[in-house]
Amino acid sequence: MTGNDSKNISVDISIGEGKEVEFGVSFDKVCEWSWFLNGELVAEREGKSSNFSHYFGEYGRYNISVVGSCGEEANITPSFQWNLTVYLVIGDENAVRELEGLEDYTLRIADKPQKIVSLAPSCTEILFAVGAGEDVVGVTEYCNYPPEVEELKKEGKIEVIGGFSTPSFEKIIALEPDLIISAYGNPDDVIYRLIESGYKVFGTHAKHVDDIYEHIEVIGEITKNEDNASSLIESMKSRIESIKEDMECVREENKPTVFHTCGDFWTAGEGTFIDEIIEIAGGDNIADYRESYFPISAEKIIELDPQVIICNEMGDMSPDYERFMSEERFKDVEAVRKGRVYMIDEDIISRPGPRVVDAIETIHEFLRRLCNVCAYAEIDGGCGFYGDGKASFVKLLVSADEAEKCEAINVSISSVKDTKILEGFPSSLRRYAACIFLNEVERNLSVEVRMYYNEEDIAGEEGEENLHICFYNESIGEWEFLESEVHTDSNYVSAVVEPFKNGIYGISVSEEGESEEEGEKNSAGGTRSGGYGSSRSSSSSKAMENLIHLRAGEERSIEVNEGLKVTVKAEEETYFSNISFVILNESTVEAPANALLICKVEPQNFSGKIAYVILNFSRNLLNLSESGYENISIFFLNFTQNATEESMAETKWQPLETFLAENVSCISQDFGIFAICIAAVAAEETVAANNTRGSTAETGEHATAVEILSVRLSASEFQLHEKAFVYLELKNNAGKAVEFPVEVRVNGETVVNSTLRLNAYEQKTFSFSLPTSKEGIFNVTVLGRELQYRVRNANEEREHSKTEEEIKTTGFEHLFSVLVISFTAMLRRRRKTKNEEKE
């Protein structure tokens, strides 16, 4: 740009690409030239001519000027200036171009928007995430995140312009916006009217996660929040990359099959960002046989037999989840059968915005450790998807006995940290030990266990040919050798285990002096005498057959013997072998009065930390009769492994919350000594105690421990035709789903007769409507509880709300107003009587 006059010029830039502009001046004398950009000195040059170039990467309005100093002899000071407008031009990035007739629509922005209207929750989330929230003046009624959006709406600082599919054109233009951000799904006619009226509109339509990145980048540039947008995108990519690293060694054919329902059995097919979310998280979308979003029939879902089902949760409700869990026709679908039906916040999975990463991480947790096995599967122990990623020396080759049937099994492979278990193991090979668990298996699996080694680790040992794969037999506390094959060319040892046994496997060197006869007793999965499958038992204990490995937050139920089931939840990574159950007598420990049974329940070879323990005692074990059943209490005595008689005597018994159903159960924070006692109390006292602490209800044959936490009414008084509810808060203490029959009677008449379903350890509140069609007092009977509510005619009562005493204590003006109200009420009653007579 050259000249000797003031000039108004413009330059167009695009997203992520600026332009360099060069300015030049010339004069007939040598001058010292000073260049200014928006009043700030940016360069100095000397000569008869001078040039200045600048890269404009951000839109806006700029003033470039130059002033020459040509010496005292010169009687003139040359100066030049240019007014430059840099426009941000948005073309193909704008989804508005998808509309017919708007294929060439170009958005040109020169001034930072000060009033922005968002037509979709996803757009609102992006605006606030990049730091442009203070410029937002209008949103839809569904825009609720971040939480400050709701506060700003309540304060009147942000206006609601309608719904996502029903935005009001009039409300939008009343806000005089200088930018409107829309989304795919907004009504086309509103977009057309806005553009025809001269408003600037940027449209979003995310079909892939990369499209979400692009929308964030564009909105960041439009609102001059490029750095925030860039940081947000990098954070999202980093979190997704960590999930991809978890998945990089998982074969496509071994990914679990997933069905996602958006609601009413609508699902996302190929070409949607939800399909990509499932893929990134580690699943195989069963709906990818079609494109876009479409409804799918129940029959098709059953035919495709998904291994995981994910339902959108709206508030505290998910109708599709309820259908899967209650309808008989879905009971044989693998996801339902194995308890893999999950709910996810619909806002994080249905909105193509920054929180889409939250959805990916949530689904990834649903799918972790699941491996789809048809005829064959290879599972890498170094894959974070199946474990802690530290057991990279393990590979499993799984073969199934039914090639036509596929099922997802739960795989857990992790390194062993328990040094007690590794005692006696060659020190150089101790790191070659791993916990391997294949759970949720419904058919016979043959597993070839391969364990890779480093040649340097066996230096000084008897040689590679003496390496074996060993299995830790926890019942005898020893390692035993499996028939193994050493592959010196690839540095691994293999053993075929059929049927597979969960537990700890490792590489070791053959024991010196092991006879051929003893070696022949080892088979592919077999054991030596007293090996796997044998268990120590006595009249008071029975050893578990598998080493138990629980991850943080994981829960496992264990049948200790025919009379006791123990459920353990781990607070952090936990290992233990047997859970011993020893009956004690009163000479061993002083117990509370009327003790039916005193027992010590403790794990062996314990390492880690537990969150809680649930003990479930059978009636047969306690020899309970019906008469004494309701008066059972359980007490707990804590102890350490090295407790002495003196320290035990100083420890006090603590009462535990006791649940009574088909069996007797309690929850404790630790293992220890338990006393099951029967108290000689009256039935009335028992009922009162149950009402205080939460009782347990008798249930159907599949329900073992449904606890009634509370039974309450939504209110004690209602107006005519007002909605009234009774709420039942229930908890299933069993390790499997149960069905729970409920009958609600009002004044002796049955108004509800239903069967409720609770998943394993699920706590849930159910609500049932109560009649309010007529006045009166109503008695409600439900689950053995008696409740009462009253229905009134509020209109009539308001007319007579002032009592005689109130009238006496009011002033004259108040008395006069009361008299007017009473007189008006009397006239209404007279009119009502006359109308009734006419009728």
Secondary structure, DSSP 8 states (H G I E B T S, - for coil): -B-SS-EEEEEEEBTTB-EEEEEEEEEEEEEEEEEEETTEEEEEEEEEEEEEEEEE-S-EEEEEEEEEE--SS-----EEEEEEEEEEEE-TT-GGGGSTT-TT--EEE-S--SSEEESSHHHHHHHHHHT-GGGEEEE-TT---STHHHHHHHTTSSEE-B-SS-B-HHHHHHT--SEEEEETTS-HHHHHHHHHTT--EEEE--SSHHHHHHHHHHHHHHTT-HHHHHHHHHHHHHHHHHHHHHHTTS-GGGS-EEEEESBTTEEE-BTSHHHHHHHHHT-EETTTTSBSEEE--HHHHHHH--SEEEEEEBTTB-HHHHHHHH-GGGTTSHHHHTT-EEEEEHHHHHS-STTHHHHHHHHHHHHTTEEEESSEEEEETT-TTTB-S--TTEEEEEEES-TT--EEEEEEEEE---TTTTTTS-GGGTTSEEEEEEES--S-EEEEEEEE--GGGGTTSS-GGGEEEEEEETTTTEEEE---EEETTTTEEEEEESS---EEEEEEE--TT--HHHHHT--SS--STT-TT---B-SS-B--SS-EEE-TT-EEEEEEETTEEEEEEESS-EEE--EEEEEE-TTTS---TTEEEEEEEEESS-BS-EEEEEEEE-HHHHT--HHHHTTEEEEEE---TT--HHHHHHS--EEE-EEESSSEEEEESS-EEEEEEE----HHHHHHHHHHH--EE---TT-S-EEEEEEEES-SEEETT--EEEEEEEEE-SSS-EEEEEEEEETTEEEEEEEEEE-TT-EEEEEEEE--SS-EEEEEEETTEEEEEEEE-HHHHHHT-S-HHHHHHS-HHHHHHHHHHHHHHHHHHHHHHHHHHH-
